[in-house]
Amino acid sequence: MNALRAHAAAHLTEHIDLLDGLVRLPSVAAQGQGLDETATAVCGLFEAAGGTAEILRLPGAAPAVLAEFTGRSDRTLLFYDHYDVQPAEPLDEWTVPPFQVTVRDGRIYGRGTSDNKGDLVTRVAALRALRDTSGGLPCRVLFLVEGEEEIGSVHFDSYVAALRDRLRADACVWEYGDRDPAGRMNVIAGVKGICYVELELTAASRDLHSSLGALVEGAATRLAWAVAGLRDATGRILIPGFYDRVTPPRAKAVAATREVPFEEGQMQMHVGVRGFIGGRTGGDALRALLFEPTCTVCGLEAGYTGGGMKTVLPRRARAKIDFRLVPDQDPEEIVRLLRAHLDRAGFADCAIKPLGGERAFQTDLSHPFVRTVVDAVRQSTGRETVLLPTSAGTGPMYPLGDLLGVPILSIGSGYWGCNAHAPDEHIRVDDFEETIVMIAHLLERFALES
């Protein structure tokens, strides 16, 4: 590892420059910006590192990139990453230009540095370090890099199905990972699923004078009632049948959760709240975060919201809702259950527009790859390691884990305060360098496993 550390330190500026080249491409999937250009740049990044790469296309989809690197062992490690990023807005809250790298006070700023261009570069840099220090790679390596993760990976299932034979691997490393406030490295073994919908109610032919509120119910009021009926104050979702397919967490996952440090006061302070839904505390709060489905109002739009008064009865109202799902919930079934619930509650006129859906996935913690990753992280970083059986967030693990039948673990260059999806997104320089060594050492250990 000394040679790997020396290489990572000597080439740090070069690797940050590689990241800058990607950050300067505003690959915002939600706005359809820069996707072709960024896919081409990612393809070139792999080829410059000694691999073969190609850009893949499906009708109506952002291009994906598939890359392959040969190694001394036939064992194959697949890396999943994405090159698309969140919109940079609100622009006035950035203290640096969002679409270029700024290194300041030991941090690397820019949209995508944390999610996920920084981790993509650390993986490529690790391959370069192994090639330069030992003459090649210890095992075969594949990359699948998509361009729609930030909008729900809407075509990822189709890409995986089309590439199934070419993606055969022994294990997979996911796109991200972080260090907690105490400096411990999180190793994450799963994700929740999601069902994201837009609700829309139309109450009249046009906006009306609010004096008609004596006779006409406005769209905003009716939508508020509809949304309020989706869950109670404890977080329990009130849609009949919603919990029918919920699978209890595996015993090993529950046991692993008991070993997870959970500083609830620190978390509440970080996010700016005084308590959690339903008064949850301690282990109950952690189990809810990792193992329970959710219903969240992500946005509401109706009527007049400008300065001063406008007495109006809104014609139309919209709400965006996400349901975080657990095994074995199906997002398509959740939409059907939601439709039936709204109909029964007197909101048959409330339109539902599905905007995205993914299923949950969890790796079996008894798989040998879990121990390989945890040991490699500890040995290369010297950090205490926390094994999380799943994440509270969502990503398209299910298509790879289900179709390929491979264990998937997530480790990376982030930390708890990196502002992913927010203004001034960043990673720390030391974490970036450390992750390069960590990924390279993992490849060495992985190649030795039978």
SULWO-V291522 format. One line per field, one symbol per residue. phi: phi as a letter, one per 40 degrees, with the letter a starting at -180 (. if undefined). psi: psi as a letter, one per 20 degrees, with the letter a starting at -180 (. if undefined). burial: 1 if it has 9 or more other C-alpha atoms within 8 Angstrom, else 0. Layout:
phi: ???
psi: ???
burial: ???
This chain:
phi: .cccccccccbdcccccccdccccccccccbgcgccccdcccdcccccchbbaacbbbdgbccbbbbbbcacbcdbbcbbabbcbcdcdcccccbbccbacbcafgbbcicgccbbcccdcccccccccccccbgiccacbbbbbbbbccbgfcbcdcccccbdcccdacabbccaiabcdcgcccbbbaaccabbbbbabbbacacbccccccbbcccccccdccccccabccgccccdgccdbccdccdccccccccccbcccccccccgbbabdggcafccccccdcbbcbbbccabaagcbccgbacbbccbababbbbcbbdbcbdccccccccccccccgbccccbbcbiaaccabcccccdcccdcdccccccbgccbbcccabccbaccddcccccgbcbbbaabcacbcgdgbcfdabcdccdcccdcccccdcccdcccc
psi: hghgggghghjggghhhgghhghiommohhjkpjgghhhgggghgghhjjrpqqpqqqpjqqqrppqppqrhqipppppprqiqrqqiqphiiqirphlqppopljqoqqpihhnjhghghhgghhggggghhjjaqirqpqpoorkjhikjlhjhghggghjghijprhrpprirrrprhjjqppopjrqraqopqpqpppirirpqpihjihhppqhgghhgggghjhraiiippjopihjhjppqqqghggghhhippnnhghggggilrirrpjkqrchggghgghiqrropoiqqpqbpjaqaqonqopgqqqqppqopqrplqphhhhgghgghghghjjlhjoqpopiqpqqqpppoiiphhghgggghgghhhjqqppophrqiaqrlhggghggikqqpqpqbjrrhkikpjrqkqrrqghhgghhggggghghgghhiq.
burial: 000110110001001001111111111111001110011111111110101110100000011111111111101111111111110100000100111111000011111111111111111111111110100111111111111111111101101100010010111111111111000111111111111111111111001100011000111101100100011100101110010001000000110110010000000110000001000111001111011111101001011000000001111111111111111111100110111011100011010101011111111010100101110111010010111111110111111110110111111111100111101111111011111111111111111000
